[in-house]
Amino acid sequence: MLLKRYVDVALSVPILLLVRPALIGAGLAVWRDSGLPVLFRQERVRLGFRRFHILKFRTMRVQSGGPMVTVAGDKRITIVGRFLRHTKVDELPQFWNVLRGEMSVVGPRPELPVYVEFYNERYRSILTVRSGITDLASIYFRNEEAIMAQSRDHLCEYRECTLPAKLNPADKFIQERSVRGDFAIIARTAIATVCPGAWFREN
């Protein structure tokens, strides 16, 4: 755990410095496109069932309301927000969550409290490790919004089908986790981001 924390900090500091122009540019783009606030804060559940606020660049209109899941073509998403989501730039502020010790670079994605409560038993093992910016589920379900758009009841689809499927690779991660495995996931995430058409087999 100590080594993993060291790796998280060692990766996050240079990454934040390296992408600083992108952070500034994204913040200005959000502000000019749809005003303030630039960042979106949402309560999620992390290690030990503790709650925290995950950080993202805001990609939806201010006070847009609506369902807790997002699907492709969602009219709440701004023009700039659509680009930030497609490139995953909206996730970059989460490296600050990593530096604060609330998240890891690699680990099961932190979920909303309502869904964690729904699958409480499964999360008892998942929340024994730090939640992450990326994991196997992030790679396998990188087209999640398009998949969800095909369902009539988006909330039911996410709760009953998509989320349980995403928890399976989370279980696998916990059983086989290692620093070497983390770097493999980071590499696969980078490939999936740069080449959206890249195919990865669930194993």
Backbone bond lengths (Angstrom), bond angles and torsions (degrees), N, CA, C in turn:
res aa  C-N    CA-C-N  psi(-1)  N-CA   C-N-CA  omega(-1)  CA-C   N-CA-C  phi
1 M - - - 1.465 - - 1.518 111.38 -
2 L 1.348 115.54 -39.59 1.461 119.60 -179.89 1.524 110.59 -66.11
3 L 1.340 116.43 -41.18 1.464 120.50 178.48 1.524 110.29 -63.70
4 K 1.320 116.93 -42.37 1.462 120.52 -179.96 1.526 110.41 -62.36
5 R 1.323 116.80 -40.76 1.468 120.38 179.09 1.534 110.13 -64.81
6 Y 1.301 116.38 -39.89 1.458 120.64 177.92 1.529 110.30 -61.91
7 V 1.330 116.47 -43.92 1.464 121.10 179.16 1.521 110.41 -63.48
8 D 1.337 116.97 -41.02 1.467 121.01 179.08 1.527 111.41 -57.40
9 V 1.322 116.09 -48.27 1.469 120.71 -179.03 1.527 110.13 -68.29
10 A 1.341 116.54 -42.57 1.462 121.10 -178.91 1.527 111.58 -62.41
11 L 1.330 117.30 -30.07 1.468 121.10 177.83 1.525 111.81 -84.55
12 S 1.316 116.75 -41.41 1.469 120.94 -172.12 1.523 113.31 -68.23
13 V 1.319 117.62 -40.68 1.468 120.21 -177.58 1.530 111.55 -61.84
14 P 1.345 119.22 -54.10 1.470 118.17 179.20 1.523 113.37 -65.49
15 I 1.345 117.32 -33.25 1.459 119.37 178.93 1.521 110.38 -64.32
16 L 1.333 117.62 -44.96 1.462 120.86 179.23 1.529 111.15 -62.86
17 L 1.326 116.47 -37.40 1.469 119.70 177.24 1.524 110.79 -68.89
18 L 1.325 115.93 -40.00 1.462 120.99 -177.57 1.528 111.54 -67.51
19 V 1.331 116.74 -40.39 1.469 119.78 -175.69 1.526 112.39 -94.84
20 R 1.318 117.10 11.75 1.469 120.02 -179.04 1.525 112.53 -53.22
21 P 1.347 119.64 -43.95 1.472 118.55 176.61 1.522 112.79 -59.47
22 A 1.344 116.79 -38.04 1.465 120.44 178.99 1.521 110.81 -67.86
23 L 1.325 116.83 -37.45 1.466 120.76 177.79 1.527 110.97 -63.67
24 I 1.322 115.68 -45.49 1.468 120.32 179.74 1.529 110.23 -64.84
25 G 1.345 114.80 -45.01 1.461 119.44 -179.37 1.516 112.07 -63.17
26 A 1.334 116.94 -42.59 1.461 120.68 179.71 1.518 111.10 -65.53
27 G 1.332 116.20 -40.55 1.458 119.97 179.01 1.518 111.98 -62.58
28 L 1.331 116.29 -44.05 1.464 120.70 179.14 1.525 111.00 -66.02
29 A 1.335 116.23 -38.23 1.469 120.14 -179.63 1.530 111.21 -64.85
30 V 1.337 116.35 -42.43 1.461 120.24 178.24 1.527 110.22 -63.45
31 W 1.323 116.15 -44.44 1.478 121.66 -178.44 1.526 111.01 -61.60
32 R 1.330 116.45 -46.21 1.463 119.95 -178.49 1.526 111.90 -70.73
33 D 1.314 116.49 -31.30 1.462 120.24 -176.81 1.529 112.59 -78.37
34 S 1.339 116.59 -42.91 1.471 118.42 -174.03 1.522 114.30 -143.51
35 G 1.330 117.10 14.59 1.461 119.97 174.70 1.515 114.31 83.42
36 L 1.323 114.77 -161.50 1.457 122.20 -178.80 1.533 109.88 -99.33
37 P 1.332 117.42 157.72 1.459 129.04 0.12 1.528 111.75 -78.53
38 V 1.323 115.37 156.98 1.459 120.49 178.92 1.528 110.79 -79.63
39 L 1.335 115.39 -37.76 1.459 120.35 -177.89 1.519 111.47 -97.71
40 F 1.323 114.91 148.28 1.457 123.17 176.96 1.521 107.48 -109.52
41 R 1.320 116.72 126.76 1.463 122.06 178.71 1.523 108.68 -115.09
42 Q 1.317 116.47 129.78 1.459 120.44 -179.50 1.525 109.81 -137.98
43 E 1.326 116.12 136.80 1.454 120.30 -179.15 1.520 111.11 -71.10
44 R 1.303 115.73 128.55 1.458 122.22 176.87 1.537 108.29 -131.64
45 V 1.318 115.91 174.21 1.467 121.67 -179.45 1.525 109.11 -113.08
46 R 1.329 115.42 133.17 1.462 119.70 -177.21 1.527 110.73 -123.32
47 L 1.324 115.40 -164.89 1.458 123.89 -178.92 1.535 112.04 -42.14
48 G 1.338 116.30 129.13 1.451 120.63 177.57 1.514 114.53 73.74
49 F 1.353 117.21 19.87 1.465 123.02 -179.71 1.537 112.49 63.74
50 R 1.333 116.84 20.77 1.457 119.72 176.10 1.523 109.61 -82.92
51 R 1.313 115.69 149.47 1.464 120.51 -177.66 1.522 110.98 -101.19
52 F 1.302 115.36 149.03 1.459 121.69 178.29 1.514 108.15 -153.25
53 H 1.326 116.24 173.66 1.462 120.42 178.79 1.527 109.64 -108.12
54 I 1.324 115.29 114.36 1.458 120.31 177.16 1.523 108.63 -75.82
55 L 1.333 116.84 145.75 1.459 121.95 -177.97 1.524 111.27 -109.15
56 K 1.314 115.43 135.65 1.459 122.04 173.95 1.525 107.67 -145.48
57 F 1.329 116.07 159.57 1.457 117.95 167.33 1.524 107.21 -70.69
58 R 1.309 116.51 137.70 1.464 120.23 -178.80 1.524 109.55 -68.39
59 T 1.321 116.07 128.25 1.466 121.16 -178.36 1.530 112.50 -115.87
60 M 1.331 116.48 -4.50 1.463 120.59 179.16 1.526 110.59 -114.69
61 R 1.313 115.25 163.95 1.456 120.43 176.79 1.519 110.26 -64.04
62 V 1.311 116.51 147.70 1.458 121.89 -179.29 1.526 109.87 -61.77
63 Q 1.349 115.51 135.11 1.463 122.45 178.62 1.529 111.89 52.20
64 S 1.325 115.48 42.78 1.462 119.81 -178.25 1.527 112.59 -78.24
65 G 1.344 117.12 -21.72 1.456 120.00 179.30 1.513 111.46 62.97
66 G 1.345 115.42 -158.69 1.457 119.27 177.14 1.518 113.02 96.14
67 P 1.344 116.98 -175.01 1.468 122.31 -176.92 1.519 112.64 -65.87
68 M 1.355 115.06 160.95 1.461 120.89 -177.37 1.523 112.69 -82.13
69 V 1.312 117.89 -3.32 1.465 120.93 176.90 1.524 108.95 -112.90
70 T 1.313 115.24 152.73 1.463 121.27 -178.74 1.518 109.33 -117.92
71 V 1.315 116.20 136.30 1.461 120.66 179.08 1.521 109.30 -122.92
72 A 1.328 115.38 162.79 1.461 120.24 178.16 1.525 109.96 -58.82
73 G 1.337 116.23 135.01 1.449 120.99 -179.88 1.515 114.12 85.48
74 D 1.325 117.20 5.12 1.475 121.25 178.94 1.525 109.45 -57.60
75 K 1.329 116.36 122.20 1.462 120.95 -175.52 1.521 113.20 -72.32
76 R 1.318 117.28 -9.85 1.466 119.79 177.27 1.520 111.72 -75.28
77 I 1.331 117.00 -20.01 1.466 121.39 -177.22 1.524 109.97 -77.58
78 T 1.328 116.18 132.18 1.465 121.01 179.85 1.529 110.34 -79.02
79 I 1.322 115.77 170.45 1.471 120.40 178.60 1.524 110.34 -61.82
80 V 1.329 116.02 -48.16 1.470 120.50 177.74 1.525 109.92 -64.50
81 G 1.330 116.65 -40.32 1.457 120.94 -179.76 1.514 112.81 -59.61
82 R 1.328 116.34 -37.11 1.462 120.35 179.09 1.529 110.38 -62.28
83 F 1.337 115.98 -41.32 1.465 120.24 178.70 1.530 110.78 -67.46
84 L 1.330 116.91 -43.42 1.458 120.71 -179.16 1.528 111.47 -62.53
85 R 1.329 116.68 -38.37 1.456 120.11 178.30 1.526 111.28 -68.61
86 H 1.325 116.21 -42.42 1.457 120.63 -177.98 1.525 111.22 -62.83
87 T 1.324 117.09 -38.53 1.462 121.62 -177.93 1.528 113.01 -91.60
88 K 1.341 116.69 -6.57 1.458 123.54 -177.99 1.529 112.96 68.45
89 V 1.316 117.09 13.37 1.463 120.35 177.17 1.526 110.44 -64.67
90 D 1.330 117.24 -27.19 1.469 120.19 -179.89 1.525 112.36 -62.65
91 E 1.344 117.17 -19.76 1.461 121.14 -178.31 1.533 113.21 -86.47
92 L 1.323 118.03 -12.96 1.464 120.87 -173.60 1.528 114.89 -57.36
93 P 1.355 120.36 -36.09 1.475 118.78 178.47 1.522 114.03 -59.95
94 Q 1.319 117.76 -14.68 1.457 119.47 -179.59 1.527 112.94 -69.64
95 F 1.325 117.13 -14.18 1.461 118.65 173.38 1.524 110.21 -64.81
96 W 1.330 116.71 -23.44 1.466 120.10 173.72 1.529 109.28 -70.92
97 N 1.345 117.29 -38.89 1.463 120.28 174.12 1.523 110.84 -59.37
98 V 1.343 116.18 -35.72 1.460 120.60 178.80 1.524 110.52 -66.15
99 L 1.318 117.02 -46.09 1.463 120.45 -179.92 1.519 111.79 -62.44
100 R 1.313 116.94 -31.23 1.465 121.23 179.32 1.520 111.95 -79.31
101 G 1.332 117.17 -4.85 1.455 120.51 178.52 1.510 114.19 84.15
102 E 1.333 117.29 7.66 1.465 121.22 -179.08 1.522 112.20 -84.07
103 M 1.326 116.53 -24.32 1.451 121.86 -178.94 1.518 109.76 -139.41
104 S 1.315 114.51 170.90 1.457 122.63 172.66 1.524 107.20 -117.26
105 V 1.319 117.44 165.03 1.461 119.43 175.81 1.523 108.94 -66.37
106 V 1.328 116.70 -43.11 1.466 121.62 179.75 1.524 109.40 -120.06
107 G 1.312 115.35 129.34 1.459 120.72 178.94 1.513 109.81 168.66
108 P 1.327 118.83 167.42 1.464 121.26 179.38 1.521 110.99 -56.24
109 R 1.318 117.37 135.40 1.457 120.90 -178.82 1.532 111.32 -62.19
110 P 1.343 117.54 134.72 1.469 119.94 178.88 1.524 110.52 -70.14
111 E 1.308 116.42 139.05 1.459 121.71 -173.71 1.530 111.48 -112.86
112 L 1.328 115.83 164.60 1.453 122.06 176.34 1.531 110.11 -65.83
113 P 1.349 117.63 145.24 1.469 120.64 -178.79 1.524 114.03 -53.36
114 V 1.319 117.90 -38.46 1.466 120.70 -176.58 1.525 111.52 -63.28
115 Y 1.325 117.98 -35.49 1.460 120.64 179.77 1.520 111.66 -80.75
116 V 1.325 116.21 -32.66 1.463 119.52 176.31 1.525 109.60 -64.05
117 E 1.322 116.67 -40.09 1.461 120.70 178.02 1.527 110.72 -65.43
118 F 1.327 116.83 -37.89 1.464 121.30 -178.90 1.524 111.13 -64.10
119 Y 1.353 116.24 -37.75 1.470 121.26 179.64 1.528 109.69 -112.97
120 N 1.312 115.42 45.53 1.464 121.80 -173.59 1.523 112.92 -54.31
121 E 1.327 116.97 -44.80 1.461 120.36 -176.98 1.530 111.62 -62.53
122 R 1.315 116.97 -43.12 1.461 119.96 -179.28 1.524 110.90 -67.34
123 Y 1.321 116.26 -35.47 1.458 119.69 -178.32 1.526 113.11 -74.77
124 R 1.328 117.24 -12.47 1.463 119.44 177.70 1.526 111.00 -61.23
125 S 1.317 117.05 -34.59 1.468 119.80 176.99 1.521 111.33 -88.96
126 I 1.333 116.93 -37.59 1.468 120.41 -177.77 1.520 111.71 -63.49
127 L 1.326 116.85 -37.81 1.463 120.37 -177.27 1.524 113.00 -87.96
128 T 1.335 115.64 23.38 1.461 120.08 169.96 1.526 110.38 -90.46
129 V 1.341 116.45 -3.42 1.468 121.49 176.52 1.525 108.38 -127.85
130 R 1.335 115.41 162.02 1.455 119.33 178.06 1.528 111.04 -67.23
131 S 1.314 115.38 138.72 1.462 120.44 173.78 1.521 108.63 -67.22
132 G 1.336 116.75 159.02 1.455 118.75 -174.75 1.514 114.90 -130.14
133 I 1.330 114.60 168.22 1.460 121.46 174.88 1.527 109.57 -72.57
134 T 1.316 115.55 -37.08 1.466 119.91 179.74 1.515 110.11 -139.40
135 D 1.315 115.40 156.00 1.459 122.37 176.13 1.517 108.57 -158.40
136 L 1.308 116.87 -175.09 1.460 120.09 -179.43 1.523 111.67 -61.44
137 A 1.334 117.35 -39.39 1.462 120.59 179.87 1.524 111.47 -63.22
138 S 1.325 117.42 -34.32 1.465 121.11 178.30 1.525 110.76 -63.00
139 I 1.332 115.87 -31.81 1.461 120.86 179.75 1.529 110.34 -79.66
140 Y 1.326 115.92 -48.86 1.465 119.98 -177.50 1.528 112.50 -65.92
141 F 1.340 116.86 -33.06 1.463 121.23 -176.25 1.524 112.02 -110.80
142 R 1.325 116.75 34.56 1.466 119.16 -178.65 1.530 111.73 -67.88
143 N 1.332 117.28 -16.84 1.468 120.96 175.23 1.525 111.16 -104.17
144 E 1.307 115.63 30.03 1.464 121.47 -175.23 1.527 112.70 -56.73
145 E 1.336 118.01 -41.82 1.458 120.66 -177.32 1.527 111.45 -63.02
146 A 1.315 117.16 -38.29 1.465 120.71 178.01 1.523 110.98 -68.84
147 I 1.327 117.13 -38.59 1.463 121.30 178.46 1.525 109.97 -65.07
148 M 1.331 116.15 -43.83 1.456 121.33 -178.57 1.521 111.75 -64.85
149 A 1.317 117.02 -31.73 1.467 121.07 -177.59 1.522 112.32 -64.82
150 Q 1.324 116.96 -19.64 1.457 120.83 -178.84 1.527 112.77 -80.31
151 S 1.337 116.43 -10.48 1.461 120.95 -178.86 1.524 110.96 -94.50
152 R 1.319 116.55 147.75 1.456 120.89 177.74 1.521 111.28 -78.18
153 D 1.323 116.76 -39.23 1.463 122.05 179.57 1.526 107.54 -108.19
154 H 1.331 116.31 93.35 1.465 120.87 -173.23 1.531 112.10 -64.46
155 L 1.327 117.14 -41.69 1.458 120.43 -178.53 1.528 111.20 -64.13
156 C 1.316 116.06 -44.14 1.467 120.45 179.00 1.527 110.69 -65.46
157 E 1.315 116.89 -41.39 1.459 121.47 179.24 1.519 110.96 -59.65
158 Y 1.335 115.69 -43.68 1.464 119.01 -178.99 1.517 111.10 -67.92
159 R 1.327 116.78 -46.92 1.463 121.00 -175.58 1.524 112.46 -68.92
160 E 1.328 116.92 -41.90 1.456 120.69 -172.30 1.532 114.28 -90.62
161 C 1.334 117.07 -25.71 1.467 119.53 -174.26 1.531 113.49 -121.00
162 T 1.336 115.97 -57.37 1.461 119.88 -172.64 1.521 112.29 -66.64
163 L 1.336 117.62 -51.44 1.459 119.76 -177.48 1.526 112.96 -61.50
164 P 1.334 120.05 -46.89 1.473 118.56 177.60 1.526 112.39 -57.75
165 A 1.344 116.46 -37.31 1.466 119.77 178.50 1.523 111.01 -66.76
166 K 1.339 117.12 -32.94 1.461 120.82 179.65 1.526 111.39 -74.87
167 L 1.314 116.95 -23.49 1.465 119.86 -179.93 1.528 112.20 -75.93
168 N 1.325 116.76 -22.45 1.469 119.62 179.03 1.525 112.33 -61.78
169 P 1.353 119.65 -50.96 1.466 118.61 176.46 1.530 112.62 -66.01
170 A 1.332 117.25 -23.90 1.466 119.52 176.03 1.525 109.76 -66.36
171 D 1.329 115.98 -42.39 1.466 120.27 176.13 1.532 111.02 -60.98
172 K 1.326 115.74 -41.93 1.463 121.43 179.75 1.530 110.38 -63.14
173 F 1.329 116.11 -41.35 1.462 120.95 179.70 1.531 110.88 -59.85
174 I 1.322 116.23 -45.17 1.464 120.76 -177.73 1.522 110.94 -63.53
175 Q 1.321 116.97 -39.61 1.464 121.31 -178.58 1.531 112.54 -69.88
176 E 1.348 117.13 -32.16 1.462 120.22 -172.15 1.526 113.07 -116.85
177 R 1.325 118.40 12.48 1.464 120.50 -170.93 1.525 112.35 -62.73
178 S 1.332 112.90 142.05 1.457 121.83 177.52 1.520 107.63 -162.68
179 V 1.303 117.37 161.07 1.460 120.88 178.14 1.525 110.08 -62.89
180 R 1.325 115.73 -39.95 1.470 119.77 177.78 1.525 110.29 -61.55
181 G 1.330 116.36 -42.47 1.455 120.30 178.06 1.514 112.16 -63.72
182 D 1.340 116.28 -36.52 1.471 120.50 177.74 1.524 110.63 -60.48
183 F 1.318 117.16 -45.07 1.467 120.27 -179.48 1.529 111.09 -65.57
184 A 1.320 116.98 -32.44 1.470 120.25 176.88 1.528 110.04 -66.00
185 I 1.329 117.05 -40.61 1.461 120.86 178.67 1.528 110.53 -67.53
186 I 1.320 117.15 -39.56 1.464 120.78 177.67 1.529 110.05 -61.03
187 A 1.331 116.28 -43.47 1.462 120.47 179.82 1.523 111.14 -63.84
188 R 1.320 117.11 -43.03 1.460 120.95 179.86 1.527 111.13 -67.28
189 T 1.331 116.69 -34.55 1.463 120.60 176.97 1.516 110.53 -65.14
190 A 1.334 116.21 -42.80 1.463 120.68 179.43 1.528 110.56 -62.06
191 I 1.314 116.44 -42.57 1.473 120.61 179.55 1.527 110.12 -64.32
192 A 1.340 116.84 -44.44 1.465 121.07 -178.78 1.522 111.52 -64.98
193 T 1.340 116.97 -30.56 1.467 121.04 179.90 1.528 111.14 -76.22
194 V 1.319 115.86 -44.69 1.469 120.81 -178.69 1.523 110.93 -74.78
195 C 1.331 116.63 -37.15 1.470 121.52 -179.28 1.528 108.46 -122.24
196 P 1.338 117.96 82.81 1.476 121.65 -176.34 1.525 113.60 -55.43
197 G 1.323 117.33 -23.97 1.457 119.88 -179.05 1.516 113.47 -82.94
198 A 1.335 117.63 -3.45 1.454 120.32 -179.12 1.519 109.74 -63.01
199 W 1.324 116.33 141.31 1.469 121.47 -176.19 1.521 109.48 -110.11
200 F 1.332 115.05 132.00 1.456 119.91 176.69 1.518 108.74 -124.90
201 R 1.307 115.77 134.07 1.459 121.20 -180.00 1.514 110.31 -84.59
202 E 1.332 116.69 136.82 1.465 121.25 174.02 1.516 107.75 -76.56
203 N 1.337 114.84 122.10 1.460 118.20 179.81 1.509 110.81 -137.75
